[in-house]
Structures are given as structure tokens and as C-alpha cells.
Amino acid sequence: MNPLEVIRKWIDSIDEETLIDLIAIGQIFHPETSLKEAGTKEKIAVFKDYLSSSELSDAEIVQKTLFTIKWIDFNIQERGTEAFWSKGIDKNLDMRNHISDDQGAVDFIDKMLSSFPERKKKWIRLVANWNNLLNGELSDEHIKDWFIDRLMEQRS
């Protein structure tokens, strides 16, 4: 399995709601312009298509892998910390107290607050799983070894 396929397999293991959050968080920094233009559910298909390696050279696979690793890291690492979630609960409670006159906004924040513990647990687990990949199949050494092995196969 090439490193981009490892990322795709990890992406496939993420539940739809969390995956939509991940894409929404980072879409502004992603080079795939159709990701920004797609509807919410379409974003998943666009992102998964972006991760396809079927028509890429080995060098392009490594390039796209390295970008995607950094893109995911940039967008999720802080969500794996208690500090992030502590700040988040404080911000939600503060907003809730300041907008009590807007019932629609209050309902939205109440929904966020009610799902907060579960989302926190899910994201912390997801980031830990991602970090395990970074230290294993997606480590720099593993990616280099995959690329060198592919070069050697082509020369024999």
C-alpha cells in the first residue's frame, strides 16, 4: 500500500460528521478548489478523489502525501489536547451567555454543548490514531523506504 492509500484508508475510517468537520476546518488551505465549492456531503467525495493515487507517478504520490500529512496535522493536532477543549467549552459558554436574546443561536450553542463530551472524546482518539500513523506507516523513514523500493523495482 502506498502512503497516500494509507491516508485514504484512515480517512475512510472516520465517521461522516467528523470528516465533514475536518474538511470544513481546513478547506481554505487546500489546493483543490472544487473542495471549497462543493456542497457539504460532496466535499467528502471531492476530498477522497483528491487522495486517489491511481494516475500518479511515485514522486507525485510522495508529494501529495507530504502535503496531505501537513494539511491534516495543521488542522487537527490542537484538537487532540485538553487545552483546546477547555478553551472551547469556555468560549461556547461565554457565547451562550452573551446571545441569550437570539433563540436560534442559543439552540445551536446548546446543541454544541450537549455533544461536547462525545466530540471531545472522538477528536482526541482520532488525533492519537493519526499520530500512531505518523510514527509508523506515514513516518518520513517509511515514506522514503517506499519510494526507494519503488525506484529499485523499476530498475530491475
ZIZIRA-V900711 format. One record per backbone hydrogen bond with DSSP energy under -0.5 kcal/mol. NH is the residue of the N-H (numbers start at 1). CO is the residue of the C=O. E is the energy in kcal/mol with one decimal. If there is no record, write none. Layout:
# ZIZIRA-V900711
{{NH | CO | E} {NH | CO | E}}
This chain:
# ZIZIRA-V900711
{{5 | 2 | -0.5} {6 | 2 | -1.5} {7 | 3 | -1.8} {8 | 4 | -2.4} {9 | 5 | -2.5} {10 | 6 | -2.0} {11 | 7 | -2.9} {12 | 8 | -2.6} {13 | 9 | -0.9} {13 | 10 | -0.8} {14 | 11 | -1.5} {19 | 15 | -2.5} {20 | 16 | -2.6} {21 | 17 | -1.8} {22 | 18 | -2.7} {23 | 19 | -2.5} {24 | 20 | -2.6} {25 | 21 | -2.6} {26 | 22 | -1.7} {27 | 23 | -1.6} {29 | 26 | -1.6} {30 | 27 | -1.3} {33 | 31 | -1.2} {35 | 32 | -1.7} {36 | 32 | -0.6} {36 | 33 | -0.8} {37 | 33 | -1.1} {38 | 34 | -1.4} {43 | 39 | -1.8} {44 | 40 | -0.5} {44 | 41 | -0.8} {45 | 41 | -0.9} {46 | 42 | -2.5} {47 | 43 | -2.7} {48 | 44 | -2.6} {49 | 45 | -2.4} {50 | 46 | -2.1} {51 | 47 | -1.2} {52 | 49 | -1.7} {56 | 53 | -1.6} {61 | 57 | -2.2} {62 | 58 | -2.2} {63 | 59 | -2.6} {64 | 60 | -2.8} {65 | 61 | -2.4} {66 | 62 | -2.9} {67 | 63 | -2.2} {68 | 64 | -2.6} {69 | 65 | -2.8} {70 | 66 | -2.0} {71 | 67 | -2.8} {72 | 68 | -2.9} {73 | 69 | -2.8} {74 | 70 | -2.9} {75 | 71 | -1.5} {76 | 72 | -1.8} {77 | 73 | -2.2} {79 | 76 | -1.3} {80 | 77 | -1.7} {81 | 78 | -1.6} {85 | 81 | -1.3} {86 | 82 | -2.5} {87 | 83 | -2.4} {88 | 84 | -2.2} {89 | 85 | -2.3} {90 | 86 | -2.0} {91 | 87 | -2.7} {92 | 88 | -2.4} {93 | 89 | -2.4} {94 | 90 | -2.4} {95 | 91 | -2.8} {96 | 92 | -2.4} {97 | 93 | -1.9} {98 | 94 | -1.5} {99 | 95 | -1.6} {102 | 99 | -2.4} {103 | 101 | -0.8} {106 | 102 | -2.4} {107 | 103 | -2.7} {108 | 104 | -2.0} {109 | 105 | -2.6} {110 | 106 | -2.8} {111 | 107 | -2.2} {112 | 108 | -2.3} {113 | 109 | -3.0} {114 | 110 | -2.3} {115 | 111 | -1.5} {116 | 112 | -0.6} {116 | 113 | -0.7} {119 | 115 | -2.7} {120 | 116 | -2.8} {121 | 117 | -2.2} {122 | 118 | -2.4} {123 | 119 | -2.7} {124 | 120 | -2.5} {125 | 121 | -2.1} {126 | 122 | -2.3} {127 | 123 | -2.8} {128 | 124 | -2.0} {129 | 125 | -2.3} {130 | 126 | -2.5} {131 | 127 | -2.7} {132 | 128 | -1.8} {133 | 129 | -1.7} {134 | 130 | -2.3} {135 | 131 | -1.6} {136 | 133 | -1.2} {138 | 133 | -3.2} {139 | 136 | -1.9} {143 | 139 | -2.5} {144 | 140 | -2.7} {145 | 141 | -2.7} {146 | 142 | -2.4} {147 | 143 | -2.3} {148 | 144 | -2.9} {149 | 145 | -2.7} {150 | 146 | -2.1} {151 | 147 | -2.2} {152 | 148 | -2.6} {153 | 149 | -2.3} {154 | 150 | -2.0} {155 | 151 | -1.3} {156 | 152 | -0.9} {156 | 153 | -0.6}}
